[in-house]
Amino acid sequence: MVVNGSRINFPDAQPFIDENGRTQVPVRFVSEALGADVGWDGKTKTVTIEQGRNKITLVVGKSEYTVNGKTMEMDTTVLLLEDRTFVPVRFVSEVLGANVEWNASIRTVYITTGGTVPTPSPEEGEIRYYDGIAFNPATDVDEFGRMTIEKSQEFLLKMADQLAFVKENGRYYIVGEYPEIPEEFEWAVGIGINLKSGGRRNFSTLTARKEYLIPNEGSFKKDTTGLIDINDIDSFGITISVLNKDINE
């Protein structure tokens, strides 16, 4: 984990990825690395995180939390393990205004502080945050049930930053980590590779061919060795979409 260019050492309790695919860190990291004040109520198992005018309240084992009194929900929870309290680093950092990036190829979280805390819009509808992106179903979905272009671009850009081609031990992989999106939507990704020899390889979340199939949720590492020759690649194109699960287009 790297904060503002400096690698963070964890002398005792170590970060880990929970069953929901979220990176959990000891709560003391929030105070020491992000400069926030952290409080703990052992009776109610409640964590409070304050920085400036902003206050976050979380309860161990619950997905609901509050930001400056506004109730929201995340897809994971605060955890209490061996008397250590762990919080989801992306959620807490982005609510505090930090920018969080995940490099899947080296499994490292990069955090840059100094941003602004997202403020819920007064528009009608319940606002929820997905990987730090505010989503309001009343304003971010069109009359056909599709996510608006403006809102989908936010998710697509985040996904594009978390998709890469990597080489490890002489093998070539497509690696990616999907950002969290609203439950009624799903990811669709297509990667077309044009070969100098005239052929084409299409990796997709929708293909029926297992050797070219990539997952459409969570994180993945697709081995392409034997399917393509890296020296034979002429060009490639990537298509990323957010689709409503109930709409077949």
matplotlib code that plots the C-alpha trace (Angstrom):
import matplotlib.pyplot as plt

x = [0.0, 1.4, 0.1, 1.2, 4.2, 5.4, 5.0, 3.2, 4.5, 2.1, 4.1, 1.5, -2.0, -1.8, -4.2, -6.2, -8.9, -12.2, -14.9, -16.4, -13.2, -12.5, -9.1, -9.4, -6.9, -6.4, -8.3, -5.2, -4.0, -6.8, -5.5, -1.8, -1.7, -4.7, -4.6, -8.1, -9.2, -10.6, -12.9, -14.1, -17.1, -16.5, -20.1, -21.8, -18.8, -18.9, -16.1, -16.1, -13.8, -13.5, -11.4, -12.2, -16.0, -16.5, -17.6, -18.1, -19.8, -19.5, -20.7, -18.9, -20.8, -23.2, -23.2, -25.0, -22.9, -23.4, -21.5, -22.2, -25.5, -26.5, -27.2, -25.6, -24.7, -21.6, -21.1, -18.9, -18.6, -16.2, -14.6, -13.4, -10.7, -8.5, -9.3, -8.3, -10.7, -10.5, -12.2, -12.5, -9.7, -11.2, -14.6, -13.1, -10.3, -12.6, -15.3, -12.5, -11.7, -8.7, -8.1, -7.7, -6.1, -5.6, -2.7, -3.9, -0.6, 1.4, -1.5, -0.8, -3.2, -2.2, -3.8, -3.5, -4.9, -6.1, -9.3, -12.8, -15.4, -18.3, -21.5, -24.9, -27.0, -30.3, -32.0, -34.9, -33.9, -31.5, -27.9, -25.5, -21.7, -20.1, -16.4, -16.6, -18.9, -22.3, -25.3, -28.9, -31.4, -33.8, -31.3, -28.7, -31.1, -33.0, -36.7, -35.6, -33.7, -30.3, -27.6, -27.1, -24.1, -22.6, -22.8, -21.7, -18.6, -17.5, -17.7, -16.1, -13.1, -12.5, -12.7, -10.3, -7.7, -8.0, -7.5, -4.1, -2.0, 0.9, 3.8, 4.7, 7.3, 7.2, 3.4, 0.9, -2.2, -5.2, -5.8, -8.6, -10.7, -14.2, -15.4, -18.6, -21.7, -25.4, -27.0, -29.3, -26.4, -23.5, -20.3, -19.6, -16.1, -14.7, -11.1, -10.3, -6.7, -5.7, -2.7, -0.1, -0.6, -4.2, -6.1, -8.1, -8.6, -11.7, -11.8, -15.2, -17.5, -20.2, -18.4, -19.5, -15.8, -14.3, -10.8, -11.7, -14.2, -13.4, -15.4, -17.8, -17.4, -14.8, -11.1, -9.6, -6.4, -6.9, -3.9, -3.6, -0.4, -0.8, -3.8, -1.8, 1.8, 2.7, 5.1, 2.2, 0.0, -0.8, -3.4, -6.2, -9.4, -11.3, -15.1, -16.4, -20.1, -22.5, -25.7, -29.0, -29.4, -33.1, -32.6, -31.5, -30.2]
y = [0.0, 3.4, 6.8, 10.0, 8.1, 6.5, 2.8, 2.0, -0.7, -2.6, -3.9, -6.2, -6.6, -6.9, -5.8, -8.5, -8.9, -9.9, -12.3, -9.4, -8.6, -5.4, -4.6, -4.3, -2.4, -1.9, 1.1, 2.7, 3.1, 5.6, 7.8, 7.4, 7.5, 9.5, 11.9, 11.3, 11.0, 7.6, 6.7, 3.3, 2.4, -1.2, -1.6, -0.8, -1.9, 1.4, 3.2, 6.9, 8.6, 12.4, 14.7, 18.4, 18.9, 15.3, 12.4, 8.8, 6.3, 2.5, -0.5, -3.8, -6.4, -3.9, -2.6, 0.6, 3.6, 7.4, 10.3, 13.6, 12.1, 10.8, 7.0, 5.1, 1.5, -0.4, -3.9, -5.0, -4.4, -3.4, -6.5, -7.3, -10.0, -11.1, -7.8, -5.8, -3.6, -3.5, -1.1, -1.2, 1.1, 2.3, 3.2, 5.1, 6.8, 8.0, 9.3, 11.3, 12.8, 10.7, 9.1, 5.4, 3.3, -0.5, -2.0, -5.6, -6.7, -6.0, -6.1, -2.7, 0.1, 3.6, 6.4, 10.1, 12.5, 16.1, 15.6, 16.7, 14.7, 13.7, 15.5, 13.8, 15.6, 17.1, 15.6, 13.1, 9.5, 7.6, 8.2, 5.4, 5.2, 2.5, 2.5, 6.2, 7.1, 8.6, 7.0, 8.2, 6.0, 8.9, 10.9, 8.5, 6.0, 7.0, 6.1, 2.8, 1.6, 2.3, 4.1, 7.6, 8.3, 10.7, 8.4, 5.3, 7.2, 7.5, 3.8, 3.0, 5.3, 3.6, 0.2, 1.2, 2.2, -1.3, -3.3, -4.2, -6.7, -8.1, -10.5, -12.8, -15.6, -15.7, -15.9, -13.2, -12.3, -9.9, -8.7, -6.6, -5.6, -4.5, -1.5, -2.0, -1.0, -0.9, -4.3, -4.0, -3.5, -5.8, -5.4, -6.4, -6.3, -7.2, -7.2, -7.7, -8.4, -8.1, -10.2, -9.3, -12.8, -11.8, -13.6, -12.1, -13.1, -11.9, -12.2, -11.3, -11.6, -12.8, -15.4, -19.1, -20.2, -21.0, -20.3, -16.7, -16.1, -13.5, -13.0, -10.0, -9.4, -9.3, -9.5, -11.8, -12.9, -14.4, -16.4, -15.8, -17.8, -20.1, -18.2, -15.2, -14.6, -11.2, -10.6, -11.2, -8.4, -5.7, -3.7, -4.2, -2.6, -2.7, -2.2, -1.7, -1.4, -1.2, -3.1, -3.4, -7.1, -7.0, -5.5, -7.6, -5.4]
z = [0.0, -1.0, 0.3, -1.4, -2.9, 0.4, 1.0, 4.2, 6.5, 8.8, 11.7, 13.2, 11.7, 7.9, 5.2, 3.4, 0.8, 2.3, 0.8, -1.0, -2.8, -0.8, 0.8, 4.6, 6.6, 10.4, 11.5, 13.0, 9.4, 8.8, 11.7, 11.1, 7.2, 6.4, 9.3, 10.6, 14.2, 15.0, 17.8, 19.1, 21.2, 22.4, 23.8, 20.4, 18.3, 16.5, 14.7, 14.2, 11.8, 11.8, 9.6, 9.5, 9.3, 8.1, 10.2, 9.2, 11.5, 11.0, 13.0, 12.9, 10.8, 9.2, 5.6, 6.5, 7.6, 7.9, 6.4, 8.1, 9.3, 5.9, 5.9, 3.0, 2.3, 1.0, -0.2, 2.7, 6.4, 9.1, 10.6, 14.1, 14.0, 16.9, 18.8, 15.7, 13.8, 10.0, 7.7, 3.8, 2.7, -0.7, 0.9, 3.9, 1.9, -0.9, 1.5, 3.1, -0.3, -1.2, -4.7, -4.6, -7.4, -7.5, -9.6, -10.1, -11.7, -8.6, -6.1, -4.7, -3.5, -4.3, -2.2, -2.9, -0.3, -0.8, -2.7, -1.7, 0.2, -2.1, -1.0, -1.5, -4.1, -2.9, -5.9, -5.4, -4.8, -2.5, -3.2, -2.8, -3.4, -5.5, -5.4, -4.5, -7.3, -6.3, -7.9, -7.7, -9.5, -9.8, -12.0, -13.3, -15.1, -18.2, -19.0, -20.6, -17.5, -18.9, -17.0, -18.3, -20.6, -18.1, -15.2, -17.1, -18.2, -14.6, -14.1, -17.5, -16.9, -13.5, -15.1, -17.9, -15.3, -13.7, -16.9, -18.2, -20.2, -18.2, -18.6, -15.7, -15.9, -19.6, -19.8, -20.9, -19.1, -19.3, -15.7, -14.4, -11.4, -11.9, -9.9, -7.9, -9.8, -8.8, -8.4, -11.4, -13.8, -15.0, -16.8, -20.4, -21.8, -25.2, -26.2, -29.9, -31.0, -34.7, -35.7, -38.2, -39.7, -40.5, -37.8, -34.9, -31.3, -29.4, -25.6, -24.1, -21.1, -23.6, -25.7, -25.7, -26.2, -22.8, -23.9, -24.7, -21.9, -19.2, -16.0, -15.7, -12.0, -9.3, -10.3, -13.0, -14.5, -18.0, -19.3, -23.1, -23.6, -26.5, -27.8, -29.1, -30.0, -28.5, -31.4, -33.9, -32.4, -34.9, -33.0, -30.5, -29.4, -26.1, -25.6, -22.0, -21.3, -18.3, -19.1, -17.3, -16.4, -17.4, -20.9, -23.8, -26.6]

ax = plt.figure().add_subplot(projection="3d")
ax.plot(x, y, z, "-o")
ax.set_aspect("equal")
plt.show()
